[in-house]
């Protein structure tokens, strides 16, 4: 009888932990949606010309080859950050 109660108690604790984990995940996503706005076509339309202008202004100072290397490294770094974030979010 005692072993059955312990097994039942463990199952209940596991279920509660899963429920708490789900609630925390939902709350974090709600907070993130409030703090970080979604990417929209309007934001892309605003930021793409600005990025092009910055690159065009940096080419004469840094050089095309060096700038392309820096942009490539920055894109790899951003990819690594995204992968790390997604890896941490996955259960």
C-alpha positions as CSV (number, residue, x, y, z in Angstrom):
1,X,0.0,0.0,0.0
2,X,2.8,2.4,0.9
3,X,4.6,1.9,-2.4
4,X,1.4,2.6,-4.4
5,X,0.9,5.8,-2.5
6,X,4.5,6.9,-3.1
7,X,4.1,6.1,-6.9
8,X,0.9,8.0,-7.0
9,X,2.5,11.0,-5.2
10,X,5.4,11.0,-7.6
11,X,3.1,10.9,-10.6
12,X,1.1,13.8,-9.1
13,X,4.3,15.8,-8.5
14,X,5.5,15.2,-12.1
15,X,2.2,16.4,-13.5
16,X,2.3,19.5,-11.3
17,X,5.8,20.2,-12.4
18,X,4.7,19.9,-16.1
19,X,1.8,22.2,-15.5
20,X,4.0,24.8,-13.7
21,X,6.6,24.6,-16.5
22,X,3.8,25.2,-19.1
23,X,2.4,28.2,-17.1
24,X,5.9,29.8,-16.8
25,X,6.5,29.3,-20.5
26,X,3.2,30.9,-21.4
27,X,3.8,33.8,-19.1
28,X,7.3,34.3,-20.6
29,X,5.9,34.4,-24.1
30,X,3.3,36.9,-23.1
31,X,5.9,39.1,-21.5
32,X,8.1,38.8,-24.6
33,X,5.2,39.7,-26.9
34,X,4.7,42.9,-24.8
35,X,8.4,43.9,-24.8
36,X,9.6,42.8,-28.2
37,X,7.2,43.6,-31.1
38,X,6.7,41.2,-33.9
39,X,8.6,41.7,-37.2
40,X,6.3,43.3,-39.7
41,X,6.6,44.4,-43.3
42,X,6.6,48.0,-42.1
43,X,9.6,47.5,-39.9
44,X,11.4,45.7,-42.6
45,X,10.6,48.5,-45.1
46,X,12.0,51.0,-42.6
47,X,15.2,49.2,-41.6
48,X,16.3,47.8,-44.9
49,X,17.1,51.2,-46.5
50,X,18.9,52.3,-43.3
51,X,21.1,49.1,-43.3
52,X,21.9,49.7,-47.0
53,X,22.8,53.3,-46.3
54,X,25.1,52.2,-43.4
55,X,26.8,49.6,-45.6
56,X,27.2,52.1,-48.5
57,X,28.8,54.6,-46.1
58,X,31.1,52.1,-44.5
59,X,32.5,50.7,-47.8
60,X,34.8,53.7,-48.6
61,X,36.3,53.6,-45.1
62,X,36.7,49.9,-44.5
63,X,36.8,48.4,-48.0
64,X,34.4,46.1,-49.6
65,X,36.3,42.9,-48.9
66,X,36.8,43.7,-45.2
67,X,33.2,44.9,-44.8
68,X,31.9,41.7,-46.4
69,X,33.9,39.7,-44.0
70,X,32.6,41.7,-41.0
71,X,29.0,41.4,-42.2
72,X,29.5,37.6,-42.7
73,X,30.9,37.2,-39.2
74,X,28.1,39.3,-37.8
75,X,25.5,37.2,-39.6
76,X,27.1,34.0,-38.2
77,X,27.1,35.5,-34.7
78,X,23.4,36.4,-35.0
79,X,22.7,32.9,-36.2
80,X,24.5,31.5,-33.2
81,X,22.5,33.7,-30.9
82,X,19.2,32.5,-32.5
83,X,20.3,28.9,-32.3
84,X,21.2,29.3,-28.6
85,X,17.9,30.9,-27.8
86,X,15.9,28.2,-29.6
87,X,18.0,25.5,-27.9
88,X,17.3,27.0,-24.5
89,X,13.6,27.3,-25.2
90,X,13.2,23.7,-26.4
91,X,12.2,21.2,-23.6
